[in-house]
Amino acid sequence: MASAFEYAPAPESRSVVDIAPSYGLFIDGEFTEAADGKVFKTLSPSTEEVLSEVARAGAEDVDRAVKAARKAFEKWSALPGSERAKYLFRIARIIQERSRELAVLETLDNGKPIRETRDADLPLVAAHFFYYAGWADKLDHAGYGANPRPLGVAGQIIPWNFPLLMLAWKIAPALATGNTVVLKPAETTPLSALFFADVCRQAGLPKGVVNILTGYGDAGSALVTHPDVNKVAFTGSTAVGKAIARQIAGTDKRATLELGGKGANIVFDDAPVDQAVEGIVTGIFFNQGQVCCAGSRLLVQESVHDEVLHALKRRLTTLRLGDPLDKNTDIGAINSAEQLARITALVETGEAEGAERWSAPCELPSTGYWFAPTLFTGVTQAHTVARDEIFGPVLSVLTFRTPDEAVAKANNSQYGLSAGIWTEKGSRILAVANKLRAGVVWANTFNKFDPTSPFGGYKESGYGREGGRHGLEAYLDV
Amino acid sequence: MSDGRLSVFKTYKLYVGGKFPRSESGRVYEVTDPKGKWLANVPQSSRKDARDAVVAARKAFGDWSGATAYNRGQILYRIAEMLEGRREQFVREVADAEGLSKSKAAAVVDAAIDRWVWYAGWTDKIGQVVGGANPVAGPFFNLSTPEPTGVVAVLAPQGSSLLGLVSVLAPVIATGNTAVVVASADAPLPALSLGEVLATSDLPGGVVNILSGRTAELAAPLASHQDVNGIDLTGAAGDAELAKELEAAAAENLKRVLRPSVSRHRPEKEAKDAARPQAVDGSDWSADPGTHRLTAFLETKTVWHPTGALGASGSSY
């Protein structure tokens, strides 16, 4: 079958992006070395090539950055909303202008296919800034009372799966509402945030309004616990989210946490199979499954199980895994060796516990971090692969007979971030959606994002919402 | 005009359906600055021009109202960008049109640019502010969403030739309506030049159509036009009798009417304004615009859908 779909390589040019051999921390409008001079390397996960060396922030740097943000806060928060809006509109436009460069950069540093960074990440990043730009002078209309005030300095920690998009989700609403920020990107994907610092420079953003600290968890922890940080916004693992909730206990810091998920994608027997299969594939194999809202549990009605699985496996054999910069690539690299080891271990557990593993027959490149699209059948709710977030291209398939059973199984999770429903019956969509304990429910679609639409989880998937009018609340003293 | 060079005059034309026609009537009238100095001969549009403009606006309505709010926002922002680039030209035109100093005219133009930015931000937010889910007492999903009314005739304010114009036009198209604008009769040049900005801003032809001429002559066929869905009477602010006639004519197909903001209950102010032509529209166009001009030409659509039932108990989660 694969031979019928041979494609010549169609690589996107790397020449649009110029990565410097080293980068400093971006504090108070200047790039500066870490106080203790520490650095770390960032790799291309598809080739293991070293892309650059970046400064590793420590507690002293966090303090400097928070002080810069505090100093900038007074003037920034006092600006008329219409002026803050114009800065954010400028940022949105500059991101649009530089979107190809940033897409290639993101693909290099993260390992995800260029098709995704070019067609999903970057358009959403620009749109997010554009949307929140418009709110900056309309906060009186947002439903939080007259003249709502910002919180102050926001400490923001973002993950490696959508580095620039998560940056946009954090920075755009924070700035629109008049806060200043210190943002720490993940240690495996620091580059796009550093390029964003340059976007801020081009936009003429006042110094100190945005500060970028590259580093590890210790820097994140120092940021969370810094006494002059008023708000913590974190996207990442549930374990770290809980640690942050403990760290800020007893303070008056606000927090929003976007954590893990184990989304149920429910396929009823009347769903159009081909359409559902596309949705299942998007749900779990988009971004190599490294998506907190991934539809990682497929709940398929028993009567159509065989038909859906047959179509799904057939579809998975047509996915192209390989060079993320190739425009035909569907599945890119896993972000890091550490993540690959985690996925591998969980899949081994799945096999050991008796679930039946099937992986798409595809050749894995010899360098870099790769994992073939994989699914488990014969999975029960007790299996580890049905309970734990794998954060990789691994789908666990369970079955159900009645809608009630589907809902019960879907909700049988510590998580509650996303869910999918596939059926032609509108009333069933709404009835099931009503019962699902999940923050985002997609019906006959999956993994759709828009700056106007709130996103966030129930239960241990975190609290607070990002996006939309609702996303303003997290940065306002209301 | 320095160094004795003879400048090139511009022939001001209408902006209809994305093109720049002269009036089909072949008529022009003389436009002067407040001191009487000749500025230009501009088209004196006819009833036929008004009807042609409605046809163009109707034709553009499907695509424009169907465009995503994000797309409309991008285009309105693009208008601000293009206007910023032509700032000097508009400062000159507004100064001439309204008899303002360069610095005052510059402040007016800056405010007009910023007003496009303000409305660019509203395109994808007004639905979230005025729409929403309704918790009906039954097993139904119930959602109200604002939608544009259709073709809106806009009588631009007579006094504020650019800021006032932008303030009445931008909210109409931000929400997805298309517009037929009657420019200020005595100060139409900034409006006609704005057509050139709109034509280079990715705004589809026909979304905005701009006519110059005698307000009453053009307003009458627009107010009674059966394919016009709404009318903003701001430009009739100085003429209560005309405004009343137009509102009555608009009743024939129940056009949505935005009345002139001059209060009928304050005759002293009206008289004072009438004595000062620049303030005749009675509005402080630099004030916070609020949302009333956005909602004036919106319909609310409410969709019901049964939510069904999952059996007796449902889930305990």
HADDOCK unambig.tbl for C-alpha pairs under 7 A between the chains (distance, minus, plus):
assign (segid A and resid 131 and name CA) (segid B and resid 121 and name CA) 6.84 0.50 0.50
assign (segid A and resid 134 and name CA) (segid B and resid 118 and name CA) 6.90 0.50 0.50
assign (segid A and resid 134 and name CA) (segid B and resid 121 and name CA) 3.76 0.50 0.50
assign (segid A and resid 134 and name CA) (segid B and resid 122 and name CA) 6.65 0.50 0.50
assign (segid A and resid 135 and name CA) (segid B and resid 121 and name CA) 6.76 0.50 0.50
assign (segid A and resid 142 and name CA) (segid B and resid 129 and name CA) 6.80 0.50 0.50
assign (segid A and resid 403 and name CA) (segid B and resid 310 and name CA) 6.48 0.50 0.50
assign (segid A and resid 404 and name CA) (segid B and resid 310 and name CA) 6.08 0.50 0.50
assign (segid A and resid 404 and name CA) (segid B and resid 314 and name CA) 6.02 0.50 0.50
assign (segid A and resid 404 and name CA) (segid B and resid 315 and name CA) 6.70 0.50 0.50
assign (segid A and resid 407 and name CA) (segid B and resid 315 and name CA) 6.61 0.50 0.50
assign (segid A and resid 408 and name CA) (segid B and resid 315 and name CA) 5.72 0.50 0.50
assign (segid A and resid 411 and name CA) (segid B and resid 317 and name CA) 6.35 0.50 0.50
assign (segid A and resid 427 and name CA) (segid B and resid 306 and name CA) 5.32 0.50 0.50
assign (segid A and resid 427 and name CA) (segid B and resid 307 and name CA) 4.41 0.50 0.50
assign (segid A and resid 427 and name CA) (segid B and resid 308 and name CA) 4.78 0.50 0.50
assign (segid A and resid 428 and name CA) (segid B and resid 307 and name CA) 6.60 0.50 0.50
assign (segid A and resid 428 and name CA) (segid B and resid 308 and name CA) 5.94 0.50 0.50
assign (segid A and resid 430 and name CA) (segid B and resid 307 and name CA) 4.79 0.50 0.50
assign (segid A and resid 431 and name CA) (segid B and resid 307 and name CA) 4.82 0.50 0.50
assign (segid A and resid 431 and name CA) (segid B and resid 308 and name CA) 5.37 0.50 0.50
assign (segid A and resid 431 and name CA) (segid B and resid 309 and name CA) 5.83 0.50 0.50
assign (segid A and resid 431 and name CA) (segid B and resid 310 and name CA) 6.53 0.50 0.50
assign (segid A and resid 435 and name CA) (segid B and resid 315 and name CA) 6.82 0.50 0.50
assign (segid A and resid 437 and name CA) (segid B and resid 317 and name CA) 6.94 0.50 0.50
